[in-house]
Amino acid sequence: MKTIVAGRRADTPTDFAELALGTPPELWLGVEGESAEERAARLDAARDILADDPGMTDELVRLAAEAIEASAPELFNIVPLVRPAARRRRGTRAGVAA
């Protein structure tokens, strides 16, 4: 089965992410062994891209959530916490004339 994004073929998940976002995933994730200077330059470039396209933040979060769900779905198995019922205080109200 072929996956086509923006008229281009995505052979790997990395290809798909790059075509879907228009940027290589390494820009957002970094690469192993990068220097502090390379990391600063990469993050600066990422900030510039997000400043030009604020909607990309939502796309990146969605893509990250999908990747987590695909590789570790148990992280999304959440259990809602039950809140105790609010208690009303009984007694006299201050400042009320009798």
N, C-alpha and C positions, 0 to 999 in steps of 0.2 A: 504494500500500500504506500502510495506517495503522499507526502504532505507538501502542499504548495502554499507559500505565504508571499503575498505581494508579487505574484507571478514568478517566484523563484522556488526551487526545490530545496526542502530542508531534509537532509539525510540523517542528521543526528539531533538530539535534544539541544545541543549547543547551537547548531545551525538554526533551529527553530527559534530559540530565544533571541539570537542575533537578528534574524529577519523580522521577528515580531516587534522588537524594541527599536531596531534601527541602529543599535550599537552593540559592540561585542560584550558578552557577559563579563569578561575580564575587567572591563572598565568599572563595573560595580563591585565585583568580587575580589579583584586583585589577582596577583600571581605569586606563587611561592618563590621566596627568595628576593622579592623586590626590595630595593633600598628605601630608606626613609625619604630620600629626595624623589625617587620614582613614585612612591606612594602619595606624597604631597602633590605631585604634578597630576597623578591620576584622579585624586579626589577633587582637585581644582577644576579639572576638565569636566568631571561628573557634575559639580555644582553649576558650572556654566551651562551645561545641557539642561539641567533641571530648571534653571532660571529662564531659559528660552522656552521650555515646554513644561509648565507646572503640572499638567495632566499626566505626565510620564510617571510621576511618583505613584499615583494610583495603579498604573499599569505594572510597575515594578513590584509593588506590594502584592497585587493579584498573582503575578507570575511566581513570586516567592512562595505564596500560600499554596498554589497548585503544585509546585515542586515538592514542598513538604508533605502535602497530602498524598502525592504519588509515591514518595520514598519512605515516609514514616507516618502513615495515617493515624497511628495510635496517639500522636501528639494532638490530634483534633477530637479525641474522645473526651469530651468535657462533661462534667456532671454539675448541673445547676445547684448552687447552694441555697438552702431553705433559710429564709429570713424569719426570725422569731416575730410573732405578732407584736405590734406596737402596744405598749402598756399605757393606759391612761392613769394619770395621778388623780387620786380622789382627795378631797379635802375642801377647805374653804378657799375662796378666791380672795386674794388681797385687794383691798381698796373698795370692797363692796359694802355699801351702807345697809344696815339691818332695818 
